[in-house]
Amino acid sequence: MNSAACRAYLRDLQRFGIKLGLENISTVLASFGHPQRSFPAVHVAGTNGKGSVCAMLAEILSLHDLKVGLYTSPHLVRVEERIRVGGALISSRDFCRLTQKVKLRITRLLARKELEAHPTFFEVLTLIAFLYFREKRIDIAVLEVGMGGRFDATNVVRPLVSVITSISKDHQEHLGRTIGKIAFEKAGIIKPFVSVVCGADGPDVVRVIRERAFEIEAPFINAFDRDHRLISEKKRDHFVFRYSFGGRSFRFSPGLQGEHQGSNAAIAVAAASVLSRMWRPLDKKKIVLGIARARWEGRLEAVSKRPLVLLDGAHNEGGAAALAKYIKDFRAERPVLVFAMMKDKAIRRVVSLLFPLAKKVILTSLPYSRAAAPADIRRLARPFEAKIAEEPSLQAAIELAKAEAGPRGFVLITGSLFLVGAFKKLARSG
């Protein structure tokens, strides 16, 4: 299977949509001899922050001379971005070889009627990741949940520690309409007798996660209770944090921008501390260094200085709130927004958080069926009509935003990780 055929096969899998459940992936994994059992893992769920926490944990573990597998989603430009070992993306050759292997195995299992339905796009990618990690003989994997937790394809592992980051309303059509139901789905990654680090806030959310942990005798660790204090200190262009956990005090400044990354870093510190206690010792200095070195594309990522151009994939209310706080904390000038969102997201709520802060908003288009049309977003943003323009071409929208901002201004490209990915593809092609 060459690269074109590999990508065509994966594109075709999109028609199966999202089907939550573990039966299919468990069947295929069993046929391969359970590759997910060949390595220990950290399993990370949440609405916002889980990608950043995974990046920090992977960096911390790598600094201890461990071969670390990292599995995340979504990708921005290339699907291979989701699967990394030692910081390096899986090669296109290995990716297509394993895609072919998985495809043949699925075809055989379907013919034998051992599979009820064809695995989804995400299930196939998860299978590829686990097979690759086994081949590379990794020391440990850091696995990001794709959606929810309880029925997510990654939830076939028994990790060393489970981690749950912040929780807010997102993917409600799949996870439930209330924050309590969403928390219940996220808590589905908790395993009997396996410690869970809870970085979520809000008493109702924490209660749901704690109750699930107690029910199955999983040690519950609240990363932000009275024994684990996070204190922030604002500097000129960044934050410095102090965090107490397990009798040790950590002082760090995350490489990722925004005050919300202090919380993500504290969750990573808590998870690393649990690993240090029950798996193998992790050096405090290397934990702090890993927090500082971690990078994660599309999260307040600066791609230009004159004008300043930032990319941020804030695609839900929680992400938009964190982005809005960053603007208020560190940017004296109002940004020119280049904005697009998926139509199944909370557009009105995101608009209400970001558009008041903008000097100008340029609505653009994305080549996806799920993308909201600029005119539809405009109708949901009537109070801000005077500052809104539409430019369907992303390239033209970016040029218009730069001209509006001027060389000393600030352009913010946000509203969807798909928009961030489209920008990166455009930049690379140019």
C-alpha positions as CSV (number, residue, x, y, z in Angstrom):
1,M,0.0,0.0,0.0
2,N,1.6,3.3,-1.1
3,S,1.1,6.6,0.6
4,A,-1.8,7.7,-1.6
5,A,-3.7,4.4,-1.2
6,C,-3.0,4.5,2.6
7,R,-4.5,8.0,2.9
8,A,-7.4,7.1,0.6
9,Y,-8.3,4.2,2.8
10,L,-8.2,6.3,6.0
11,R,-10.3,9.0,4.3
12,D,-12.9,6.4,3.4
13,L,-13.1,5.3,7.0
14,Q,-14.5,8.7,7.9
15,R,-17.8,7.5,6.6
16,F,-18.2,5.2,9.6
17,G,-18.3,8.3,11.8
18,I,-18.0,8.1,15.5
19,K,-19.0,4.8,17.2
20,L,-18.2,4.6,20.8
21,G,-17.5,1.1,22.2
22,L,-14.7,-1.3,22.9
23,E,-15.9,-4.5,21.3
24,N,-14.4,-4.0,17.8
25,I,-11.0,-2.7,18.9
26,S,-10.7,-5.4,21.6
27,T,-11.4,-8.1,18.9
28,V,-8.7,-6.8,16.6
29,L,-6.2,-6.3,19.4
30,A,-6.7,-9.9,20.6
31,S,-6.0,-11.1,17.0
32,F,-2.7,-9.3,17.2
33,G,-1.8,-10.7,20.6
34,H,-2.8,-7.7,22.7
35,P,0.0,-5.2,21.8
36,Q,-1.4,-2.7,24.3
37,R,-0.2,-5.0,27.1
38,S,3.4,-4.8,26.0
39,F,4.1,-1.4,27.5
40,P,3.0,0.5,30.6
41,A,1.0,3.7,30.1
42,V,-0.3,6.9,31.4
43,H,-3.9,7.5,30.3
44,V,-5.2,11.1,30.0
45,A,-8.8,12.2,29.5
46,G,-10.5,15.6,29.8
47,T,-12.2,18.3,27.8
48,N,-9.4,20.9,27.6
49,G,-5.7,20.6,28.5
50,K,-5.2,16.9,28.0
51,G,-3.0,17.4,24.9
52,S,-0.8,19.9,26.8
53,V,-0.6,17.5,29.8
54,C,0.4,14.7,27.5
55,A,3.1,16.8,25.9
56,M,4.5,17.8,29.3
57,L,4.5,14.2,30.6
58,A,6.2,12.9,27.5
59,E,8.9,15.5,27.8
60,I,9.4,14.7,31.5
61,L,9.7,11.0,30.9
62,S,12.0,11.5,27.9
63,L,14.4,13.6,30.1
64,H,14.8,10.4,32.2
65,D,16.3,8.6,29.2
66,L,13.1,6.6,28.6
67,K,11.8,5.7,25.2
68,V,8.3,7.3,25.3
69,G,5.4,6.6,22.9
70,L,3.0,9.5,22.6
71,Y,-0.5,9.1,21.0
72,T,-2.6,12.2,20.6
73,S,-5.4,13.7,18.6
74,P,-6.4,15.4,16.4
75,H,-3.5,16.1,14.0
76,L,-3.0,19.5,12.4
77,V,-1.4,18.7,9.0
78,R,-0.3,15.1,8.8
79,V,-2.1,12.1,10.4
80,E,1.4,10.8,11.4
81,E,1.5,13.6,14.0
82,R,-0.7,11.5,16.2
83,I,1.9,8.8,16.8
84,R,5.4,9.6,18.1
85,V,8.3,7.8,19.7
86,G,11.0,9.8,21.4
87,G,9.5,13.0,20.0
88,A,9.8,11.7,16.4
89,L,6.7,11.2,14.2
90,I,6.1,7.7,12.9
91,S,7.5,7.6,9.4
92,S,5.2,7.5,6.4
93,R,6.6,4.2,5.4
94,D,5.9,2.6,8.8
95,F,2.5,4.2,9.0
96,C,1.4,2.9,5.6
97,R,2.9,-0.6,6.3
98,L,1.0,-0.9,9.6
99,T,-2.2,0.6,7.9
100,Q,-2.0,-2.2,5.4
101,K,-1.4,-4.8,8.1
102,V,-4.5,-3.6,10.1
103,K,-6.6,-3.4,6.9
104,L,-5.9,-7.0,6.0
105,R,-6.6,-8.2,9.5
106,I,-9.9,-6.3,9.6
107,T,-10.9,-7.8,6.2
108,R,-10.2,-11.3,7.5
109,L,-12.1,-10.8,10.8
110,L,-15.1,-9.3,8.9
111,A,-15.1,-12.3,6.5
112,R,-15.1,-14.7,9.5
113,K,-17.9,-12.6,11.1
114,E,-15.7,-12.1,14.1
115,L,-16.3,-8.3,13.8
116,E,-19.8,-6.8,14.0
117,A,-18.8,-3.7,12.0
118,H,-15.8,-2.2,10.4
119,P,-13.7,-0.3,12.9
120,T,-13.8,3.5,12.7
121,F,-11.0,5.9,11.6
122,F,-10.0,6.5,15.3
123,E,-10.0,2.8,16.1
124,V,-7.7,2.0,13.2
125,L,-5.3,4.8,14.2
126,T,-5.3,3.5,17.8
127,L,-4.5,0.0,16.5
128,I,-1.6,1.3,14.4
129,A,-0.3,3.3,17.4
130,F,-0.3,0.2,19.7
131,L,1.3,-2.0,17.1
132,Y,4.0,0.6,16.4
133,F,4.7,1.1,20.2
134,R,5.2,-2.7,20.6
135,E,7.5,-2.8,17.6
136,K,9.6,0.1,18.9
137,R,9.8,-1.5,22.4
138,I,8.9,1.6,24.2
139,D,9.5,2.0,27.9
140,I,6.1,3.8,28.5
141,A,3.3,5.3,26.5
142,V,1.4,8.6,27.1
143,L,-2.1,8.1,25.7
144,E,-4.6,10.9,25.1
145,V,-8.3,9.9,25.0
146,G,-10.0,10.8,21.8
147,M,-13.5,11.5,23.1
148,G,-15.1,10.9,26.4
149,G,-13.3,8.0,28.1
150,R,-15.6,5.1,29.0
151,F,-16.1,3.9,25.4
152,D,-13.0,5.5,23.8
153,A,-10.8,3.2,21.8
154,T,-7.8,3.9,24.0
155,N,-9.7,2.6,27.1
156,V,-8.4,-0.9,26.5
157,V,-5.2,-0.2,28.5
158,R,-4.6,-0.8,32.1
159,P,-2.4,2.2,32.9
160,L,0.0,2.9,35.7
161,V,-2.0,6.1,36.5
162,S,-5.2,7.7,35.0
163,V,-5.4,11.4,34.6
164,I,-8.4,13.6,34.2
165,T,-7.9,17.3,33.2
166,S,-10.5,20.1,33.1
167,I,-14.0,19.2,32.1
168,S,-16.5,21.4,30.3
169,K,-19.4,21.0,27.8
170,D,-18.2,19.6,24.5
171,H,-19.3,16.7,22.2
172,Q,-22.6,16.8,24.1
173,E,-24.4,14.8,21.3
174,H,-22.1,11.8,22.3
175,L,-21.3,12.4,25.9
176,G,-24.4,13.9,27.4
177,R,-26.0,17.3,27.8
178,T,-25.0,17.9,31.5
179,I,-21.6,18.5,33.0
180,G,-22.3,15.6,35.3
181,K,-22.9,13.1,32.5
182,I,-19.8,14.3,30.7
183,A,-17.8,13.8,33.9
184,F,-19.2,10.3,34.2
185,E,-18.0,9.5,30.7
186,K,-14.5,10.9,31.4
187,A,-14.4,8.9,34.7
188,G,-14.8,5.8,32.7
189,I,-11.0,5.6,32.2
190,I,-10.5,4.9,35.9
191,K,-9.5,1.3,36.6
192,P,-9.8,-0.7,39.8
193,F,-6.8,-0.1,42.2
194,V,-5.1,2.3,39.7
195,S,-4.5,5.8,41.0
196,V,-6.4,8.6,39.3
197,V,-5.2,12.2,39.3
198,C,-8.1,14.6,39.1
199,G,-7.4,18.0,37.8
200,A,-11.0,18.9,37.1
201,D,-12.7,21.7,39.0
202,G,-16.2,22.3,40.2
203,P,-17.7,20.3,43.1
204,D,-20.2,18.4,41.0
205,V,-17.5,17.2,38.5
206,V,-15.1,16.3,41.3
207,R,-17.8,14.4,43.2
208,V,-18.7,12.3,40.1
209,I,-15.0,11.4,39.6
210,R,-14.4,10.7,43.2
211,E,-17.4,8.5,43.6
212,R,-16.4,6.4,40.6
213,A,-12.9,6.0,42.0
214,F,-14.2,5.0,45.4
215,E,-16.7,2.5,43.8
216,I,-13.8,0.5,42.2
217,E,-11.2,1.1,44.9
218,A,-9.0,3.4,42.8
219,P,-6.9,5.7,44.9
220,F,-8.3,9.2,44.2
221,I,-5.9,12.2,44.1
222,N,-7.4,15.7,43.8
223,A,-4.6,17.8,42.2
224,F,-6.0,21.0,43.6
225,D,-7.3,20.3,47.1
226,R,-6.1,22.0,50.3
227,D,-3.0,19.8,50.4
228,H,-2.0,20.6,46.8
229,R,-1.9,24.3,46.4
230,L,-1.1,26.1,43.1
231,I,0.1,29.7,43.4
232,S,0.7,31.9,40.3
233,E,2.9,34.9,40.0
234,K,2.5,37.2,37.0
235,K,5.6,38.5,35.3
236,R,5.9,40.9,32.4
237,D,5.1,38.3,29.7
238,H,4.6,35.0,31.5
239,F,3.6,33.3,34.7
240,V,5.7,31.6,37.3
241,F,4.0,28.9,39.5
242,R,4.6,27.2,42.8
243,Y,2.9,23.9,43.5
244,S,3.1,21.6,46.4
245,F,2.6,17.9,46.0
246,G,3.6,14.8,47.9
247,G,5.7,16.8,50.4
248,R,7.7,18.5,47.7
249,S,7.5,22.1,46.4
250,F,7.8,22.7,42.7
251,R,8.5,26.1,41.0
252,F,8.0,26.2,37.3
253,S,7.3,28.4,34.3
254,P,5.7,26.3,31.5
255,G,7.0,26.6,28.0
256,L,3.3,26.8,26.9
257,Q,1.7,30.2,27.3
258,G,-1.3,31.3,29.4
259,E,-2.2,31.0,33.1
260,H,-4.3,27.9,32.3
261,Q,-1.0,26.1,31.5
262,G,-0.1,26.4,35.1
263,S,-3.0,24.1,36.0
264,N,-2.0,21.7,33.2
265,A,1.6,21.7,34.5
266,A,0.5,21.0,38.0
267,I,-1.6,18.0,36.8
268,A,1.5,16.7,35.0
269,V,3.6,17.2,38.1
270,A,1.0,15.3,40.2
271,A,0.9,12.4,37.6
272,A,4.8,12.3,37.5
273,S,4.9,12.3,41.3
274,V,2.5,9.3,41.4
275,L,4.7,7.5,38.8
276,S,7.8,8.3,40.8
277,R,6.3,6.7,43.9
278,M,4.8,3.5,42.4
279,W,6.8,2.9,39.2
280,R,10.3,4.3,39.1
281,P,11.9,7.4,40.7
282,L,11.7,10.6,38.6
283,D,14.0,13.5,39.4
284,K,12.4,16.7,40.6
285,K,14.7,18.9,38.5
286,K,13.9,17.0,35.4
287,I,10.2,17.2,36.1
288,V,10.5,21.0,36.2
289,L,12.7,21.1,33.1
290,G,10.2,19.0,31.2
291,I,7.4,21.5,32.0
292,A,9.6,24.3,30.7
293,R,10.6,22.4,27.5
294,A,7.3,21.0,26.5
295,R,5.8,22.4,23.3
296,W,2.4,21.8,21.7
297,E,1.5,23.2,18.3
298,G,-1.7,25.3,17.9
299,R,-1.9,26.3,21.6
300,L,-1.0,30.1,21.7
301,E,1.7,29.3,19.2
302,A,3.5,32.4,17.8
303,V,4.2,32.0,14.0
304,S,5.1,35.7,13.2
305,K,6.4,38.8,15.1
306,R,5.6,41.7,12.7
307,P,2.7,41.6,13.1
308,L,2.4,39.2,16.0
309,V,0.4,36.2,14.7
310,L,-0.8,33.6,17.2
311,L,-2.6,30.3,16.6
312,D,-4.9,28.9,19.2
313,G,-7.3,26.0,18.6
314,A,-9.8,27.2,21.2
315,H,-12.9,25.4,19.9
316,N,-15.2,25.3,23.0
317,E,-16.2,27.5,25.9
318,G,-13.4,26.4,28.2
319,G,-10.7,26.9,25.6
320,A,-12.1,30.3,24.6
321,A,-12.2,31.5,28.3
322,A,-8.6,30.5,28.7
323,L,-7.7,32.4,25.5
324,A,-9.6,35.4,26.5
325,K,-7.8,35.6,29.9
326,Y,-4.4,35.4,28.1
327,I,-5.4,38.3,25.9
328,K,-6.4,40.4,29.0
329,D,-3.3,39.4,30.9
330,F,-0.6,40.0,28.3
331,R,-1.8,41.9,25.3
332,A,-2.3,45.6,25.5
333,E,-3.5,45.8,21.9
334,R,-6.8,44.3,20.7
335,P,-6.4,41.4,18.2
336,V,-7.7,41.1,14.7
337,L,-9.4,37.7,14.7
338,V,-9.4,35.3,11.8
339,F,-12.2,33.0,12.9
340,A,-13.9,29.8,11.9
341,M,-15.7,27.1,13.9
342,M,-17.5,23.8,13.4
343,K,-21.2,24.1,13.4
344,D,-21.7,21.5,16.1
345,K,-19.8,23.6,18.6
346,A,-21.0,26.2,21.0
347,I,-20.5,29.1,18.6
348,R,-22.6,31.7,20.4
349,R,-20.7,31.1,23.7
350,V,-17.3,31.2,22.1
351,V,-18.2,34.4,20.2
352,S,-19.4,36.1,23.4
353,L,-16.0,35.4,25.0
354,L,-13.7,36.4,22.1
355,F,-15.4,39.0,19.9
356,P,-15.7,41.7,22.6
357,L,-11.9,41.7,22.8
358,A,-11.3,42.0,19.1
359,K,-10.5,45.1,17.1
360,K,-11.9,43.4,14.0
361,V,-13.2,39.9,13.2
362,I,-12.7,38.3,9.8
363,L,-14.8,35.2,9.3
364,T,-13.4,32.6,6.9
365,S,-14.3,29.2,5.5
366,L,-13.0,25.7,6.0
367,P,-13.3,22.8,3.5
368,Y,-15.2,20.5,5.9
369,S,-18.9,19.5,5.9
370,R,-18.9,20.1,9.7
371,A,-17.7,23.7,9.3
372,A,-20.1,26.6,10.0
373,A,-20.5,29.0,7.1
374,P,-19.3,32.5,7.8
375,A,-22.8,33.9,7.3
376,D,-24.1,31.5,9.9
377,I,-21.5,32.6,12.5
378,R,-22.3,36.2,11.6
379,R,-26.0,35.7,12.4
380,L,-25.1,34.3,15.8
381,A,-22.8,37.4,16.5
382,R,-25.2,40.2,15.7
383,P,-24.1,42.4,18.7
384,F,-20.7,42.6,17.0
385,E,-21.9,43.2,13.5
386,A,-20.0,46.5,13.1
387,K,-16.6,44.8,13.5
388,I,-17.2,41.7,11.4
389,A,-16.1,41.0,7.8
390,E,-16.4,37.9,5.7
391,E,-13.6,36.5,3.6
392,P,-14.1,32.9,2.4
393,S,-10.5,32.5,1.2
394,L,-8.2,31.7,4.2
395,Q,-5.2,33.2,2.5
396,A,-7.0,36.4,1.7
397,A,-8.4,36.5,5.2
398,I,-4.9,36.3,6.7
399,E,-3.6,39.1,4.5
400,L,-6.6,41.2,5.3
401,A,-6.0,40.7,9.0
402,K,-2.3,41.5,8.8
403,A,-3.1,44.7,6.9
404,E,-5.7,45.7,9.5
405,A,-3.4,45.0,12.4
406,G,-0.3,46.7,10.9
407,P,3.3,45.7,11.6
408,R,3.0,46.4,15.3
409,G,-0.4,44.8,15.7
410,F,-1.7,41.4,16.8
411,V,-3.5,38.8,14.7
412,L,-5.2,35.8,16.3
413,I,-6.2,32.8,14.3
414,T,-8.7,30.8,16.3
415,G,-12.0,29.0,16.7
416,S,-11.0,25.5,15.6
417,L,-8.0,23.2,15.4
418,F,-9.1,22.6,11.8
419,L,-8.5,26.3,11.2
420,V,-5.0,26.0,12.8
421,G,-4.3,23.0,10.6
422,A,-5.5,24.8,7.5
423,F,-3.2,27.7,8.2
424,K,-0.2,25.4,8.7
425,K,-0.9,23.6,5.4
426,L,-1.2,26.9,3.7
427,A,2.1,28.2,5.2
428,R,3.9,25.0,4.2
429,S,2.6,25.1,0.6
430,G,3.7,28.7,0.3
